[in-house]
Amino acid sequence: VQILTYLDGVVKVEETELQPRVGFLYPVLTHNISVFINATRERDSGQYMCTVNVVDDVTSTGKNVGVINLTVLVPPATPACRLHGSPTVGANVTLSCASDKGKPSPSYQWQRTAPTLQVFFPPAQDQAKGTLKLTNLSLDMAGLYVCTAENRAGSAECSIVLEV
């Protein structure tokens, strides 16, 4: 889909959803035809191609196309923390954490913050799935558990109180 053209001294922005958010970064006569996209959205991700054709220039044939892939990163949405199982002494429970948005897919990190800080590692914690398996529960495992969903674009967290 063509989004932007410069022809015979006239800049034309085509009627696409990018229309109010796209344009040339510099005046075209500066020979820098960089473009900008304001207020990027995840659906702006894709392949963009720039084609330059100079009138009566036969030497540029085959060398006049530039292609770039754009990936718009999306920070994780606030995840949902859940408890699966019955939190009684001696039982096993799983805490889950899931964020329904994020690009790239977020990784998850659980920690207990109160009454004392505790960080978890595999196999108890699965950073890709967002789960934390707590086995053979005891009274001292009660406390506030916080899950952080994180990717290159940002982070978000949720928490759950475990009462044994």
N, C-alpha and C positions, 0 to 999 in steps of 0.2 A: 504494500500500500504506500503510495507516495504521500509524504507528509509536508515537504517543504521544497520550493524551487526558487531559483533565481534565473530569470531569462530576460534578456534585453533591458537590463537595469531595473527590473521589477521583481520584488520578493513576493511570493505567494505562499500562504499557509493554507494547505488543503483542509477540507472539512472532515476532520477525524476527532477522536476524543482528545488528541494531543493539541488541537488547534489553539486553545487559549494558553497553553503551557510551553510552547516550543518556538524557537526562532534562531537566527544566526547570532553568534556571540559577538562578532565584530562586523563592521561594514564590509560587504563582500569585496569591494575594490581593494581591500588590504591583502587579498589573496589568502587569507586565513578563513576557511569556511567551516570552522568549528560551530557546532550547534549546542544549544542548551535545552534541557527539559526541566521545568520547574515542578515542584510538588509531585515528585515521582511516586508512582504506585507500583505495586507488585506486578500488575498486568502490563506495565511498560517494559518488562523484561523481554528480551528477544534479540534478533539479529537486525542490525541497521546497516544499510549500504549507502555509500556516497558515490555518486557518478558525476564526473566532471567532463564536459564536452566543450572544447574550444572551437569556435567557428574557423573553418579552413585549416585546422591543425591535424595533419595526417600522421604526425610522429607519436601522438598520444594513444593511438589505437591499442587496446589491450592493457594499457597501463593507467587507465583513468577510473578505476573502481577501487574503493576502499570498503572493507567490511569490518564491523566491530560487534561483538556480542555483549549485551548489557544484561547484567543480573542485578535486580533491585533487591537488596537485603531487607528483611523484615524482622524487627526484634520480636522475641517471644511474647505472646499474650499472657496475661496473668494465668498461671496454671491452676488446676483444681487439685487439691490434696484430698485423698480418701483413705479410710481405714478398712481393710478387708480381713475378716476373722473376728473371733471373740477374744478381747484383751483380758484374759484371766491368767492367773499364775500358772506357769508350766505350758501354756498354749503357744501357738505360733501365729503371728499376724504379718500381713504385708501392708506397707504404706505405699500408695501410688501417687504419682504426680504427673499431670499431663497438660500440656499447653496446646490449644487448638490452632495456633498460628505461630509462624516463625520460619524464616528462610535464611540460611540453611536450617535444617531441623535442629532444635535445641538439644543440648546435653543437660542432664539433670544431676544435681548434687544434693544429697540429704545430709543434714547435721542436726544433732540435738543441741539446743541452746540453753535450756534450763532443766534441771537445776545446775548441771555442769555441761560444759561444751564437749561434744563427742562428734568426731568425723568418721564416716563409714567408707569402706572400700569393698571391691568385689571379693568374694561372690555374694556377700550380703546385699550390696548395692549394684544395681544395673543402671549405669548412666545413660544408656540409649533408651531403655524402656521407662525409666523414672521410678523404678520400684526399689523398695528397701524391705528385706525380709528379716524380721526379728523372731528369733527362735527361743523356746524355753523361757517365756517371759517371767521376770521377777519384779518385785515392787520397785526396785531401784531403777528400772528401765522406764518408769513413768516420766513424763516431762513434755516440753514443747519441742516438736520436730519441725524443722524448716526445710523446704525444698526450693532450690534456686534453678530456674530454667535459664540457660544462657547460650547465646550464639555470638557471632562476630558483630551483630547489629545491636546487641543489648542484653538485658536480663530482666527477669521478673520472678517474684517468689510468692509462695503460699505457705501456710503453716497449719499444723494440726496438734491438738493436745492429746497425748496418749495417757489414759487413766487405766492403770492395771488393777 
